Amino acid sequence: MVTVSFGGSAGLSGGAGKKEGSKVSGSVEIKASEDRTMSVTHHFTEAEMGDYTKALQAASKGVVSGKHDELRIIAMGAKKNDWNAAREMWEGAADQAVSKKTADKLKNTGDSAQVSKTSSDGIAAKGNIGPVGGSYGVTNTHTKSTTVTRNDEGGLDVDAKQEHGREQTGSVSMQAGVVGLEVGKTHIHKTRFGYSISIDPKMDPDGKILEHLGHCKTEEHYNLFLTVHKGKVKVLGKSKGRTDAESTQIGVSIGNQKLELGTNQSVDKDVTVDAQGKVVSKKTVGRAGAGGKLGKRGDSVADEAVAETDAKGNTTVTLTTTTTKTKGDKEKKDLSGLGLSDADLIRLGGSAVRSLPFWNDQYRRTDEKQDWKKAGLAIVAGKGSASAVGHALAEFVGGDRVERMKTVMHLLRGGYKQTAGKAFEFPDSLRDIRDDYDLVIDDKLADKMNAYANKKGDPAAAKECQRLLAIVDRLFPRVNGCKDFKDGTIKTEMMGYLNNSRTVLNQAVLGFSGNLKPQDDPKVLGAEGDRLMKLCGAYGAEQAVLVDKLDDQSTGRVHERAEGRKLVRQLESLQARWGSEYARLESNYAKRKLVLPVFPYHRQTPQIRPFEGLIAIYEKKFPS
């Protein structure tokens, strides 16, 4: 792939400068810019690739060698360093990107030509009256991108996308001696749409249909195009989306010291449908955050809720909170959150469908009330489906700058033995393992491995499972050995997911290798029993840590008792998951006809079984 880009800008400014004795100054600036890009992708044989590489090297020295537009443009610019002439040639090629001339050059399957243009214009004004200043600015942006690709059937697939955006900024400042204050706000609104259309060359021998498509600029144009050429073109899909974002900035300066504070919130919504209007994919991303910086030290918290629905209607939600601390050039990031599956979301949606008043009472802060009710109404309208729940929650999180993620997490994990979703925490020392971790704890891991075997055969599937097993065996000791978890119950939960995945993968290796009952293999049972014993021991160690914290927690003040109840909830969650792992351990030992050792509870004795009596003890110490 070769990309050729050109950018340019123009501006006009003017104003009243501050003259001696004057208390008023101001300026106005009008800006405009344009960026254009053409990317061409070729699929060559080895011999063709060699010829193209030589032609590209020649073009970079100003020598025209080859029939491809991108090479002639590069040669034109390099020959006399005359990039204005090259730009004119580029514009000519770009104007013909969606034309028969360009299409004829896309010889092989996968060959493509893409042209994109981003233009912006705006105005910025600022002024001062004595110690008080202000500024205001507006920037409008329009992006259009068209890609023509030769498909497997020899036809042409055309993907056309456009986005319109508007950004408004405003600020007020004041200076009094060595003390300064500045407050600013930014609002962004974007809308976008896209069409994916396939054209059979047999239906368009002279390229007129393709040329007509290239002239489309608005949704109305595309709909008219589809009406005019009905039966001659095929709609593969349509997409629509929008973004709404706001941010605030506050700066306070005293002498050489400056305190900067900021907040942000945004919601991105995108949906793609097929020719019949059925949803192919839907994605909603809600973001919220706040942070501050004083000198070389900074702290910030960013929440993100991502809801995604696929063509089968399956929905997943990932809730992530990222805490960032900076000190000088050093940065530390800790991630934590919750992953929700279809089943989790449906259970949650059921509560709103059964009793909307109950749902409406679950908000935590007064300024959340209306948006929380709005989310409940959307869930009820969607009959409590996983998609309705997931996208409503993501939009709710992005509806304000702070605290909303806590409301959602409290609903999912704030009560007695609530175990919805898969909790995760990646301290800074474990940030590098997140992608691998998400890969191997997938709920649909077994189905994916079976699909892999159906496509590539059992031996290949067994090899792939071995590869994933190696990842699990690398991650488990890192999670187990990490001392940086803020919540030890999440650490053991993650270890449990890794252990479960290892069991699934180990059995899959044996199954794809011809062992039809891998779950009963003595070696498999022995290895699983050892891992379950270690896992239950890790739960016991985390229980001991919680017991120490509960014993040390004071009960003298209201907020101290509240902290104690939080620890009790953690103990409940720990024991709920521990109990299921211990049940698996008991079953494992029974299959092997072994006696599982039982240790009476004593805080100085390592435990492999949860002692539920602890919860009652500490509930008395920290009553509701």
C-alpha positions as CSV (number, residue, x, y, z in Angstrom):
1,M,0.0,0.0,0.0
2,V,1.3,3.4,-1.0
3,T,-0.2,6.6,0.4
4,V,0.2,10.1,-1.0
5,S,-1.1,13.0,1.1
6,F,-1.3,16.8,0.7
7,G,-2.3,19.4,3.2
8,G,-2.8,23.1,3.1
9,S,-4.1,26.0,5.1
10,A,-5.1,29.6,4.7
11,G,-6.0,32.3,7.2
12,L,-7.0,35.8,7.7
13,S,-6.6,37.7,11.0
14,G,-6.9,41.2,12.3
15,G,-7.7,43.1,15.4
16,A,-7.0,46.0,17.7
17,G,-3.7,45.7,19.5
18,K,-3.3,47.1,22.9
19,K,-2.0,50.7,22.7
20,E,-0.3,52.7,25.4
21,G,-2.9,53.7,28.0
22,S,-5.6,51.5,26.4
23,K,-7.5,48.9,28.5
24,V,-9.1,47.1,25.6
25,S,-7.5,44.8,23.1
26,G,-8.9,42.1,20.8
27,S,-8.3,40.0,17.7
28,V,-10.3,37.9,15.2
29,E,-8.8,35.1,13.1
30,I,-10.5,33.2,10.3
31,K,-9.0,29.8,9.4
32,A,-9.4,27.2,6.6
33,S,-7.5,24.1,5.9
34,E,-7.7,21.0,3.7
35,D,-6.0,17.6,3.8
36,R,-6.2,15.1,1.0
37,T,-5.0,11.5,1.0
38,M,-4.9,8.8,-1.7
39,S,-4.0,5.2,-0.7
40,V,-3.6,2.6,-3.3
41,T,-3.3,-1.1,-2.5
42,H,-1.9,-3.7,-5.0
43,H,-1.7,-7.4,-4.7
44,F,1.3,-8.5,-6.7
45,T,3.2,-11.7,-7.6
46,E,6.8,-11.7,-6.5
47,A,8.0,-10.6,-9.9
48,E,5.4,-7.8,-10.1
49,M,6.4,-6.7,-6.7
50,G,10.0,-6.4,-7.7
51,D,9.1,-4.3,-10.8
52,Y,6.8,-2.0,-8.7
53,T,9.5,-1.5,-6.0
54,K,12.0,-0.4,-8.7
55,A,9.4,2.0,-10.2
56,L,8.7,3.4,-6.8
57,Q,12.4,4.0,-6.1
58,A,12.8,5.7,-9.5
59,A,9.7,7.9,-8.8
60,S,11.3,9.0,-5.5
61,K,14.2,10.4,-7.6
62,G,11.9,12.2,-10.1
63,V,11.9,9.5,-12.8
64,V,8.6,8.4,-14.2
65,S,8.6,4.7,-14.5
66,G,5.4,2.7,-14.4
67,K,1.7,3.2,-15.2
68,H,0.3,3.8,-11.7
69,D,-1.0,7.2,-10.8
70,E,0.7,7.3,-7.4
71,L,4.1,6.8,-9.0
72,R,3.6,9.7,-11.5
73,I,2.5,12.0,-8.7
74,I,5.6,11.2,-6.6
75,A,7.9,11.6,-9.6
76,M,6.3,15.0,-10.4
77,G,7.0,16.3,-6.9
78,A,10.4,14.8,-6.6
79,K,11.7,15.9,-10.1
80,K,11.9,19.6,-9.4
81,N,10.6,19.6,-5.8
82,D,7.4,21.1,-7.4
83,W,4.8,19.7,-5.1
84,N,2.2,22.2,-6.3
85,A,2.2,20.6,-9.7
86,A,2.1,17.2,-8.0
87,R,-0.9,18.3,-6.0
88,E,-2.7,19.3,-9.2
89,M,-2.0,15.9,-10.6
90,W,-3.1,14.3,-7.4
91,E,-6.4,16.2,-7.6
92,G,-6.9,14.9,-11.1
93,A,-6.3,11.4,-10.0
94,A,-8.5,11.8,-6.9
95,D,-11.4,13.1,-9.0
96,Q,-11.2,10.0,-11.1
97,A,-10.8,7.6,-8.2
98,V,-14.4,6.4,-8.5
99,S,-14.3,5.9,-12.3
100,K,-13.8,3.2,-14.9
101,K,-10.3,4.5,-15.5
102,T,-9.2,3.8,-12.0
103,A,-11.3,0.6,-11.7
104,D,-9.5,-0.9,-14.7
105,K,-6.2,-0.6,-12.9
106,L,-7.5,-2.7,-10.0
107,K,-6.6,-6.0,-11.6
108,N,-6.4,-8.5,-8.7
109,T,-8.8,-9.4,-5.9
110,G,-8.2,-7.1,-3.0
111,D,-6.7,-4.3,-5.1
112,S,-8.1,-1.0,-3.9
113,A,-8.0,2.8,-4.3
114,Q,-9.0,5.1,-1.5
115,V,-9.3,8.9,-1.6
116,S,-10.2,11.0,1.4
117,K,-10.6,14.7,1.9
118,T,-10.9,16.6,5.2
119,S,-11.7,20.3,5.1
120,S,-12.2,22.6,8.0
121,D,-13.0,26.3,8.5
122,G,-13.6,28.4,11.5
123,I,-13.3,31.6,13.4
124,A,-11.5,32.4,16.6
125,A,-12.0,35.7,18.6
126,K,-10.4,36.9,21.8
127,G,-10.3,40.1,23.7
128,N,-9.4,41.8,27.0
129,I,-11.1,44.6,28.9
130,G,-8.7,45.4,31.7
131,P,-7.9,42.4,33.8
132,V,-10.8,40.3,32.3
133,G,-10.4,38.4,29.1
134,G,-12.4,36.0,27.0
135,S,-12.2,33.9,23.8
136,Y,-14.7,32.1,21.6
137,G,-14.1,29.8,18.6
138,V,-16.0,27.6,16.2
139,T,-14.5,25.0,13.9
140,N,-16.5,23.1,11.3
141,T,-15.0,19.9,9.8
142,H,-16.1,17.7,6.9
143,T,-14.5,14.4,6.0
144,K,-15.3,12.3,2.9
145,S,-13.7,9.0,2.2
146,T,-14.4,6.6,-0.8
147,T,-12.7,3.2,-1.3
148,V,-13.1,1.1,-4.4
149,T,-12.0,-2.5,-4.1
150,R,-11.9,-5.4,-6.6
151,N,-13.9,-8.3,-4.9
152,D,-13.7,-12.0,-5.2
153,E,-16.3,-12.2,-8.0
154,G,-14.4,-9.6,-10.2
155,G,-16.9,-6.8,-9.3
156,L,-16.3,-3.6,-7.5
157,D,-17.2,-2.9,-3.8
158,V,-17.5,0.8,-3.1
159,D,-17.4,2.0,0.5
160,A,-18.3,5.7,1.0
161,K,-18.2,7.5,4.3
162,Q,-18.8,11.0,5.4
163,E,-18.6,12.9,8.7
164,H,-19.6,16.4,9.6
165,G,-18.4,17.9,12.9
166,R,-18.7,21.2,14.8
167,E,-16.5,22.2,17.7
168,Q,-17.3,25.2,19.9
169,T,-14.9,26.6,22.5
170,G,-15.2,29.4,24.9
171,S,-13.2,30.7,27.9
172,V,-13.1,33.5,30.4
173,S,-10.0,34.7,32.3
174,M,-9.1,37.1,35.0
175,Q,-5.8,38.4,36.4
176,A,-5.4,40.2,39.7
177,G,-1.8,40.7,40.6
178,V,0.0,37.4,40.8
179,V,-3.3,35.5,40.9
180,G,-4.9,34.3,37.7
181,L,-8.1,32.3,36.8
182,E,-9.2,30.8,33.5
183,V,-12.3,28.8,32.9
184,G,-13.1,27.2,29.5
185,K,-15.6,24.8,27.9
186,T,-15.6,22.8,24.7
187,H,-18.5,21.2,23.0
188,I,-18.2,18.8,20.0
189,H,-21.0,17.4,17.9
190,K,-20.4,15.0,15.0
191,T,-22.7,13.1,12.6
192,R,-21.6,10.4,10.1
193,F,-23.0,8.0,7.6
194,G,-21.8,5.4,5.2
195,Y,-22.9,3.3,2.2
196,S,-21.3,0.0,1.0
197,I,-22.4,-0.8,-2.5
198,S,-21.3,-3.5,-5.0
199,I,-21.3,-3.0,-8.7
200,D,-21.1,-5.8,-11.3
201,P,-19.0,-4.7,-14.3
202,K,-21.4,-6.5,-16.6
203,M,-24.1,-4.1,-15.5
204,D,-21.9,-1.1,-16.0
205,P,-19.7,-1.7,-19.1
206,D,-19.1,2.0,-19.8
207,G,-18.5,3.0,-16.1
208,K,-21.4,5.5,-16.0
209,I,-23.0,3.9,-12.9
210,L,-19.6,4.0,-11.1
211,E,-19.1,7.6,-12.2
212,H,-22.6,8.6,-10.9
213,L,-21.7,7.0,-7.5
214,G,-18.5,9.1,-7.3
215,H,-20.5,12.3,-7.5
216,C,-22.8,11.5,-4.6
217,K,-22.2,13.9,-1.6
218,T,-25.2,13.6,0.7
219,E,-27.5,10.8,2.0
220,E,-30.2,12.1,-0.4
221,H,-27.8,11.7,-3.3
222,Y,-27.0,8.1,-2.4
223,N,-30.7,7.2,-1.9
224,L,-31.4,8.7,-5.4
225,F,-28.5,6.8,-6.9
226,L,-29.9,3.5,-5.5
227,T,-33.4,4.3,-6.8
228,V,-32.1,5.2,-10.3
229,H,-29.9,2.1,-10.6
230,K,-32.2,-0.3,-8.8
231,G,-31.5,-3.9,-9.9
232,K,-28.1,-2.9,-11.3
233,V,-26.3,-2.4,-8.0
234,K,-26.3,-4.3,-4.7
235,V,-26.4,-2.6,-1.3
236,L,-24.1,-4.4,1.1
237,G,-24.8,-2.2,4.1
238,K,-25.5,1.2,5.5
239,S,-24.1,2.9,8.6
240,K,-25.0,5.9,10.8
241,G,-23.4,7.4,13.8
242,R,-23.0,10.4,16.0
243,T,-20.7,11.8,18.7
244,D,-21.5,14.3,21.4
245,A,-18.8,15.4,23.8
246,E,-18.2,18.1,26.3
247,S,-15.2,19.1,28.4
248,T,-14.3,21.8,30.9
249,Q,-10.9,23.3,31.8
250,I,-10.1,25.3,34.9
251,G,-6.7,26.9,35.5
252,V,-5.6,28.7,38.7
253,S,-2.2,30.3,38.9
254,I,-0.4,31.9,41.8
255,G,3.0,33.2,40.8
256,N,4.9,30.4,39.0
257,Q,2.6,27.7,40.3
258,K,-0.4,26.6,38.2
259,L,-3.2,24.2,39.1
260,E,-5.1,22.7,36.2
261,L,-8.4,20.9,36.5
262,G,-10.5,19.3,33.8
263,T,-13.5,17.1,33.2
264,N,-14.9,15.4,30.1
265,Q,-17.9,13.3,28.9
266,S,-18.9,11.8,25.6
267,V,-21.1,9.3,23.9
268,D,-20.3,7.7,20.5
269,K,-23.1,5.7,18.8
270,D,-22.7,3.8,15.6
271,V,-24.9,1.2,13.9
272,T,-24.5,-0.8,10.7
273,V,-27.4,-2.5,8.9
274,D,-27.5,-4.8,5.9
275,A,-29.6,-4.4,2.7
276,Q,-32.7,-5.5,4.5
277,G,-32.2,-3.1,7.4
278,K,-31.2,-5.8,9.9
279,V,-28.6,-4.7,12.4
280,V,-25.1,-6.2,11.5
281,S,-23.3,-4.3,14.3
282,K,-24.0,-1.8,16.9
283,K,-21.6,0.0,19.2
284,T,-22.1,2.6,21.9
285,V,-19.2,4.0,23.9
286,G,-19.7,6.2,26.9
287,R,-16.8,8.0,28.4
288,A,-16.4,10.2,31.5
289,G,-13.4,11.6,33.4
290,A,-11.8,14.1,35.6
291,G,-8.3,15.0,36.5
292,G,-5.9,17.6,37.8
293,K,-2.3,18.7,37.5
294,L,-0.1,20.8,39.8
295,G,3.4,21.3,38.6
296,K,4.9,17.9,37.6
297,R,2.3,15.9,39.5
298,G,-1.0,14.8,38.1
299,D,-4.0,12.5,38.9
300,S,-6.9,11.5,36.6
301,V,-9.7,9.0,36.5
302,A,-11.3,7.9,33.2
303,D,-14.4,5.7,32.9
304,E,-15.3,3.9,29.7
305,A,-18.4,1.8,29.0
306,V,-18.3,-0.1,25.7
307,A,-21.5,-2.0,24.5
308,E,-21.2,-4.0,21.3
309,T,-23.9,-6.1,19.5
310,D,-23.1,-8.5,16.6
311,A,-25.3,-9.7,13.7
312,K,-26.7,-12.5,15.8
313,G,-27.9,-10.1,18.5
314,N,-25.2,-11.2,21.0
315,T,-24.2,-8.2,23.2
316,T,-21.1,-7.7,25.4
317,V,-20.4,-4.8,27.7
318,T,-17.0,-3.8,29.1
319,L,-16.8,-1.3,31.9
320,T,-13.3,0.0,32.6
321,T,-11.9,2.6,35.0
322,T,-8.4,3.8,34.4
323,T,-6.6,5.7,37.2
324,T,-3.5,7.6,36.0
325,K,-0.9,9.2,38.3
326,T,2.1,11.1,37.0
327,K,5.2,12.4,38.7
328,G,7.7,14.1,36.6
329,D,8.3,11.9,33.5
330,K,6.9,8.8,35.2
331,E,3.4,7.6,34.6
332,K,1.5,4.9,36.4
333,K,-1.8,3.5,35.1
334,D,-4.1,1.0,37.0
335,L,-7.1,-0.5,35.2
336,S,-10.2,-2.2,36.8
337,G,-13.7,-3.0,35.7
338,L,-16.2,-5.6,34.7
339,G,-17.1,-7.6,31.6
340,L,-20.8,-8.5,31.1
341,S,-22.2,-11.2,28.8
342,D,-25.6,-11.6,27.2
343,A,-26.8,-13.6,30.2
344,D,-25.7,-11.0,32.7
345,L,-27.4,-8.2,30.8
346,I,-30.7,-10.1,30.4
347,R,-30.8,-10.8,34.1
348,L,-30.2,-7.1,34.7
349,G,-32.9,-6.1,32.2
350,G,-35.4,-8.3,33.8
351,S,-35.3,-6.2,37.0
352,A,-36.4,-3.1,35.0
353,V,-39.1,-5.0,33.0
354,R,-40.6,-6.5,36.2
355,S,-40.6,-3.3,38.2
356,L,-39.6,0.0,36.6
357,P,-40.2,1.8,39.9
358,F,-37.5,-0.5,41.5
359,W,-35.1,0.4,38.7
360,N,-35.8,4.1,39.0
361,D,-34.9,4.0,42.7
362,Q,-31.4,2.7,42.1
363,Y,-29.7,6.0,41.1
364,R,-27.1,7.3,43.6
365,R,-27.0,11.1,42.9
366,T,-29.8,13.5,42.2
367,D,-28.3,14.7,39.0
368,E,-28.4,11.1,37.7
369,K,-32.1,10.7,38.2
370,Q,-33.5,11.7,34.9
371,D,-30.9,9.9,32.8
372,W,-31.2,6.8,34.9
373,K,-35.0,6.8,34.3
374,K,-34.3,7.3,30.6
375,A,-32.1,4.2,30.6
376,G,-34.8,2.2,32.4
377,L,-37.4,3.3,29.8
378,A,-35.1,2.3,26.9
379,I,-34.6,-1.1,28.6
380,V,-38.4,-1.7,29.0
381,A,-39.0,-0.5,25.4
382,G,-36.4,-3.1,24.3
383,K,-38.2,-5.8,26.4
384,G,-35.1,-6.2,28.6
385,S,-33.0,-7.6,25.8
386,A,-29.2,-7.7,26.3
387,S,-28.8,-5.1,23.5
388,A,-31.2,-2.7,25.1
389,V,-29.6,-3.0,28.5
390,G,-26.0,-2.8,27.3
391,H,-26.4,0.3,25.1
392,A,-28.6,2.1,27.6
393,L,-25.9,1.6,30.3
394,A,-23.1,2.8,28.0
395,E,-25.0,5.9,27.1
396,F,-25.8,6.6,30.8
397,V,-22.1,6.4,31.8
398,G,-21.2,9.0,29.1
399,G,-24.0,11.4,30.2
400,D,-22.0,13.1,32.9
401,R,-18.4,13.7,34.0
402,V,-18.1,11.7,37.2
403,E,-19.6,9.0,39.4
404,R,-21.9,7.3,36.9
405,M,-19.6,4.2,36.6
406,K,-19.9,3.8,40.4
407,T,-23.7,3.7,40.1
408,V,-23.6,0.9,37.5
409,M,-21.0,-1.0,39.4
410,H,-23.0,-0.7,42.6
411,L,-26.1,-2.1,40.8
412,L,-24.0,-5.1,39.5
413,R,-21.7,-5.8,42.4
414,G,-22.9,-3.8,45.4
415,G,-25.3,-6.2,47.1
416,Y,-25.2,-9.5,48.9
417,K,-23.3,-12.2,47.0
418,Q,-23.7,-10.2,43.7
419,T,-21.4,-11.9,41.2
420,A,-22.6,-10.5,37.9
421,G,-20.1,-10.3,35.1
422,K,-16.4,-11.0,35.2
423,A,-14.4,-8.5,37.3
424,F,-10.9,-7.6,36.3
425,E,-8.1,-5.5,37.6
426,F,-4.8,-4.7,35.9
427,P,-2.4,-2.8,38.1
428,D,0.4,-1.0,36.3
429,S,2.6,-4.0,36.6
430,L,0.1,-6.2,34.8
431,R,-1.1,-3.8,32.1
432,D,0.8,-5.7,29.4
433,I,-1.1,-8.9,29.9
434,R,-4.7,-7.6,29.3
435,D,-5.0,-8.6,25.6
436,D,-3.7,-12.1,26.3
437,Y,-6.0,-12.4,29.3
438,D,-9.1,-11.4,27.4
439,L,-8.2,-13.9,24.7
440,V,-8.0,-16.9,26.9
441,I,-10.9,-16.3,29.3
442,D,-13.5,-15.8,26.5
443,D,-16.8,-17.4,27.5
444,K,-17.1,-18.9,24.0
445,L,-13.6,-20.3,24.0
446,A,-14.8,-24.0,23.6
447,D,-17.1,-23.0,20.7
448,K,-14.3,-21.1,19.0
449,M,-11.9,-24.0,19.3
450,N,-14.6,-26.4,17.8
451,A,-15.1,-23.9,14.9
452,Y,-11.3,-23.8,14.4
453,A,-11.2,-27.6,14.2
454,N,-14.1,-27.7,11.7
455,K,-12.2,-25.2,9.5
456,K,-8.6,-26.4,9.8
457,G,-8.8,-29.9,11.2
458,D,-8.3,-31.5,14.7
459,P,-4.5,-31.6,14.6
460,A,-4.3,-27.8,13.9
461,A,-6.9,-27.2,16.6
462,A,-4.9,-29.2,19.1
463,K,-1.9,-27.2,18.3
464,E,-3.8,-23.9,18.7
465,C,-5.1,-25.0,22.1
466,Q,-1.5,-25.8,23.2
467,R,-0.6,-22.3,22.2
468,L,-3.4,-20.8,24.3
469,L,-2.5,-23.2,27.2
470,A,1.0,-21.7,27.2
471,I,-0.5,-18.3,27.5
472,V,-2.6,-19.3,30.5
473,D,0.4,-20.9,32.2
474,R,2.4,-17.7,31.7
475,L,-0.4,-15.5,33.0
476,F,-1.5,-17.5,36.1
477,P,1.8,-17.0,38.1
478,R,1.9,-13.4,37.2
479,V,-1.6,-12.7,38.5
480,N,-1.0,-14.9,41.6
481,G,2.3,-13.2,42.4
482,C,1.2,-9.6,41.9
483,K,1.0,-7.7,45.2
484,D,-0.5,-4.5,43.6
485,F,-4.2,-5.4,43.5
486,K,-6.4,-3.0,45.3
487,D,-9.1,-5.7,45.7
488,G,-7.7,-9.2,46.5
489,T,-11.1,-10.7,45.8
490,I,-10.8,-9.7,42.1
491,K,-7.3,-11.2,42.0
492,T,-8.7,-14.6,43.1
493,E,-11.6,-14.2,40.7
494,M,-9.2,-13.7,37.8
495,M,-7.2,-16.7,38.9
496,G,-10.4,-18.8,38.8
497,Y,-11.2,-17.7,35.3
498,L,-7.7,-18.7,34.2
499,N,-8.0,-22.0,35.9
500,N,-11.3,-22.7,34.2
501,S,-9.8,-21.9,30.8
502,R,-6.9,-24.1,31.4
503,T,-9.3,-27.0,32.1
504,V,-11.3,-26.4,28.9
505,L,-8.1,-26.1,26.8
506,N,-6.4,-29.1,28.3
507,Q,-9.5,-31.2,27.7
508,A,-9.7,-29.8,24.1
509,V,-6.1,-30.8,23.4
510,L,-6.8,-34.4,24.4
511,G,-10.2,-34.4,22.7
512,F,-8.7,-33.2,19.4
513,S,-6.0,-35.8,19.8
514,G,-8.4,-38.7,19.9
515,N,-9.3,-39.0,23.7
516,L,-13.1,-39.0,23.6
517,K,-13.5,-38.6,27.4
518,P,-10.7,-36.2,28.5
519,Q,-12.6,-35.1,31.6
520,D,-12.2,-38.6,33.1
521,D,-8.5,-39.0,32.2
522,P,-6.6,-39.7,35.5
523,K,-3.7,-37.3,34.5
524,V,-6.1,-34.5,33.7
525,L,-8.0,-35.0,37.0
526,G,-4.8,-35.1,39.0
527,A,-3.5,-31.9,37.4
528,E,-6.8,-30.2,37.8
529,G,-7.0,-31.2,41.4
530,D,-3.6,-29.7,42.1
531,R,-4.6,-26.4,40.5
532,L,-7.9,-26.3,42.3
533,M,-6.1,-26.9,45.6
534,K,-3.7,-24.0,44.9
535,L,-6.6,-21.8,43.9
536,C,-8.6,-22.6,47.1
537,G,-5.5,-21.9,49.1
538,A,-5.2,-18.5,47.3
539,Y,-8.8,-17.7,48.3
540,G,-7.9,-18.6,51.9
541,A,-4.9,-16.3,51.9
542,E,-7.1,-13.4,50.6
543,Q,-9.7,-14.2,53.2
544,A,-7.0,-13.9,55.9
545,V,-6.1,-10.4,54.5
546,L,-9.7,-9.3,54.6
547,V,-10.1,-10.6,58.2
548,D,-7.1,-8.5,59.3
549,K,-8.6,-5.4,57.7
550,L,-12.0,-6.1,59.3
551,D,-10.5,-6.6,62.7
552,D,-8.5,-3.3,62.3
553,Q,-11.4,-1.3,61.0
554,S,-12.8,1.1,63.5
555,T,-16.6,1.4,64.2
556,G,-16.6,4.8,66.0
557,R,-17.8,7.0,63.1
558,V,-20.4,6.6,60.4
559,H,-18.0,6.6,57.5
560,E,-15.8,4.1,59.3
561,R,-18.7,1.7,59.7
562,A,-19.5,2.2,56.0
563,E,-16.0,1.2,55.1
564,G,-16.4,-1.9,57.3
565,R,-19.6,-2.9,55.4
566,K,-17.7,-2.5,52.1
567,L,-15.2,-5.0,53.4
568,V,-18.0,-7.4,54.5
569,R,-19.4,-7.2,50.9
570,Q,-15.9,-8.1,49.6
571,L,-15.8,-11.1,52.0
572,E,-19.2,-12.2,50.8
573,S,-18.1,-12.0,47.1
574,L,-14.9,-13.9,47.9
575,Q,-16.7,-16.7,49.7
576,A,-19.4,-17.0,47.0
577,R,-16.8,-17.6,44.3
578,W,-14.6,-19.7,46.6
579,G,-17.6,-21.9,47.4
580,S,-18.0,-22.9,43.8
581,E,-14.3,-23.6,43.4
582,Y,-14.3,-25.7,46.6
583,A,-17.3,-27.7,45.3
584,R,-15.3,-28.5,42.1
585,L,-12.4,-29.5,44.3
586,E,-14.6,-31.9,46.3
587,S,-16.0,-33.4,43.0
588,N,-12.4,-33.9,41.7
589,Y,-11.3,-35.7,44.8
590,A,-14.5,-37.9,44.8
591,K,-13.8,-38.9,41.1
592,R,-10.3,-39.9,42.2
593,K,-11.6,-41.7,45.3
594,L,-9.4,-39.5,47.5
595,V,-10.2,-38.0,50.9
596,L,-10.1,-34.2,50.9
597,P,-8.3,-32.9,54.0
598,V,-10.5,-30.5,56.1
599,F,-9.0,-27.9,58.4
600,P,-11.1,-26.5,61.3
601,Y,-11.2,-22.7,60.9
602,H,-8.5,-20.9,62.8
603,R,-7.1,-17.6,61.6
604,Q,-3.6,-18.9,61.9
605,T,-4.3,-22.1,59.9
606,P,-4.2,-22.0,56.1
607,Q,-7.7,-22.6,54.7
608,I,-9.0,-24.3,51.6
609,R,-12.7,-24.0,52.4
610,P,-14.7,-20.9,53.1
611,F,-16.0,-20.4,56.7
612,E,-19.3,-18.6,56.3
613,G,-19.6,-17.9,60.0
614,L,-17.2,-15.1,59.5
615,I,-19.8,-13.0,57.6
616,A,-22.2,-13.2,60.5
617,I,-19.5,-12.1,62.9
618,Y,-18.6,-9.0,61.0
619,E,-22.1,-8.1,60.1
620,K,-22.7,-7.7,63.8
621,K,-19.6,-5.5,64.1
622,F,-20.8,-3.3,61.1
623,P,-24.6,-3.3,61.2
624,S,-26.5,-1.6,58.4
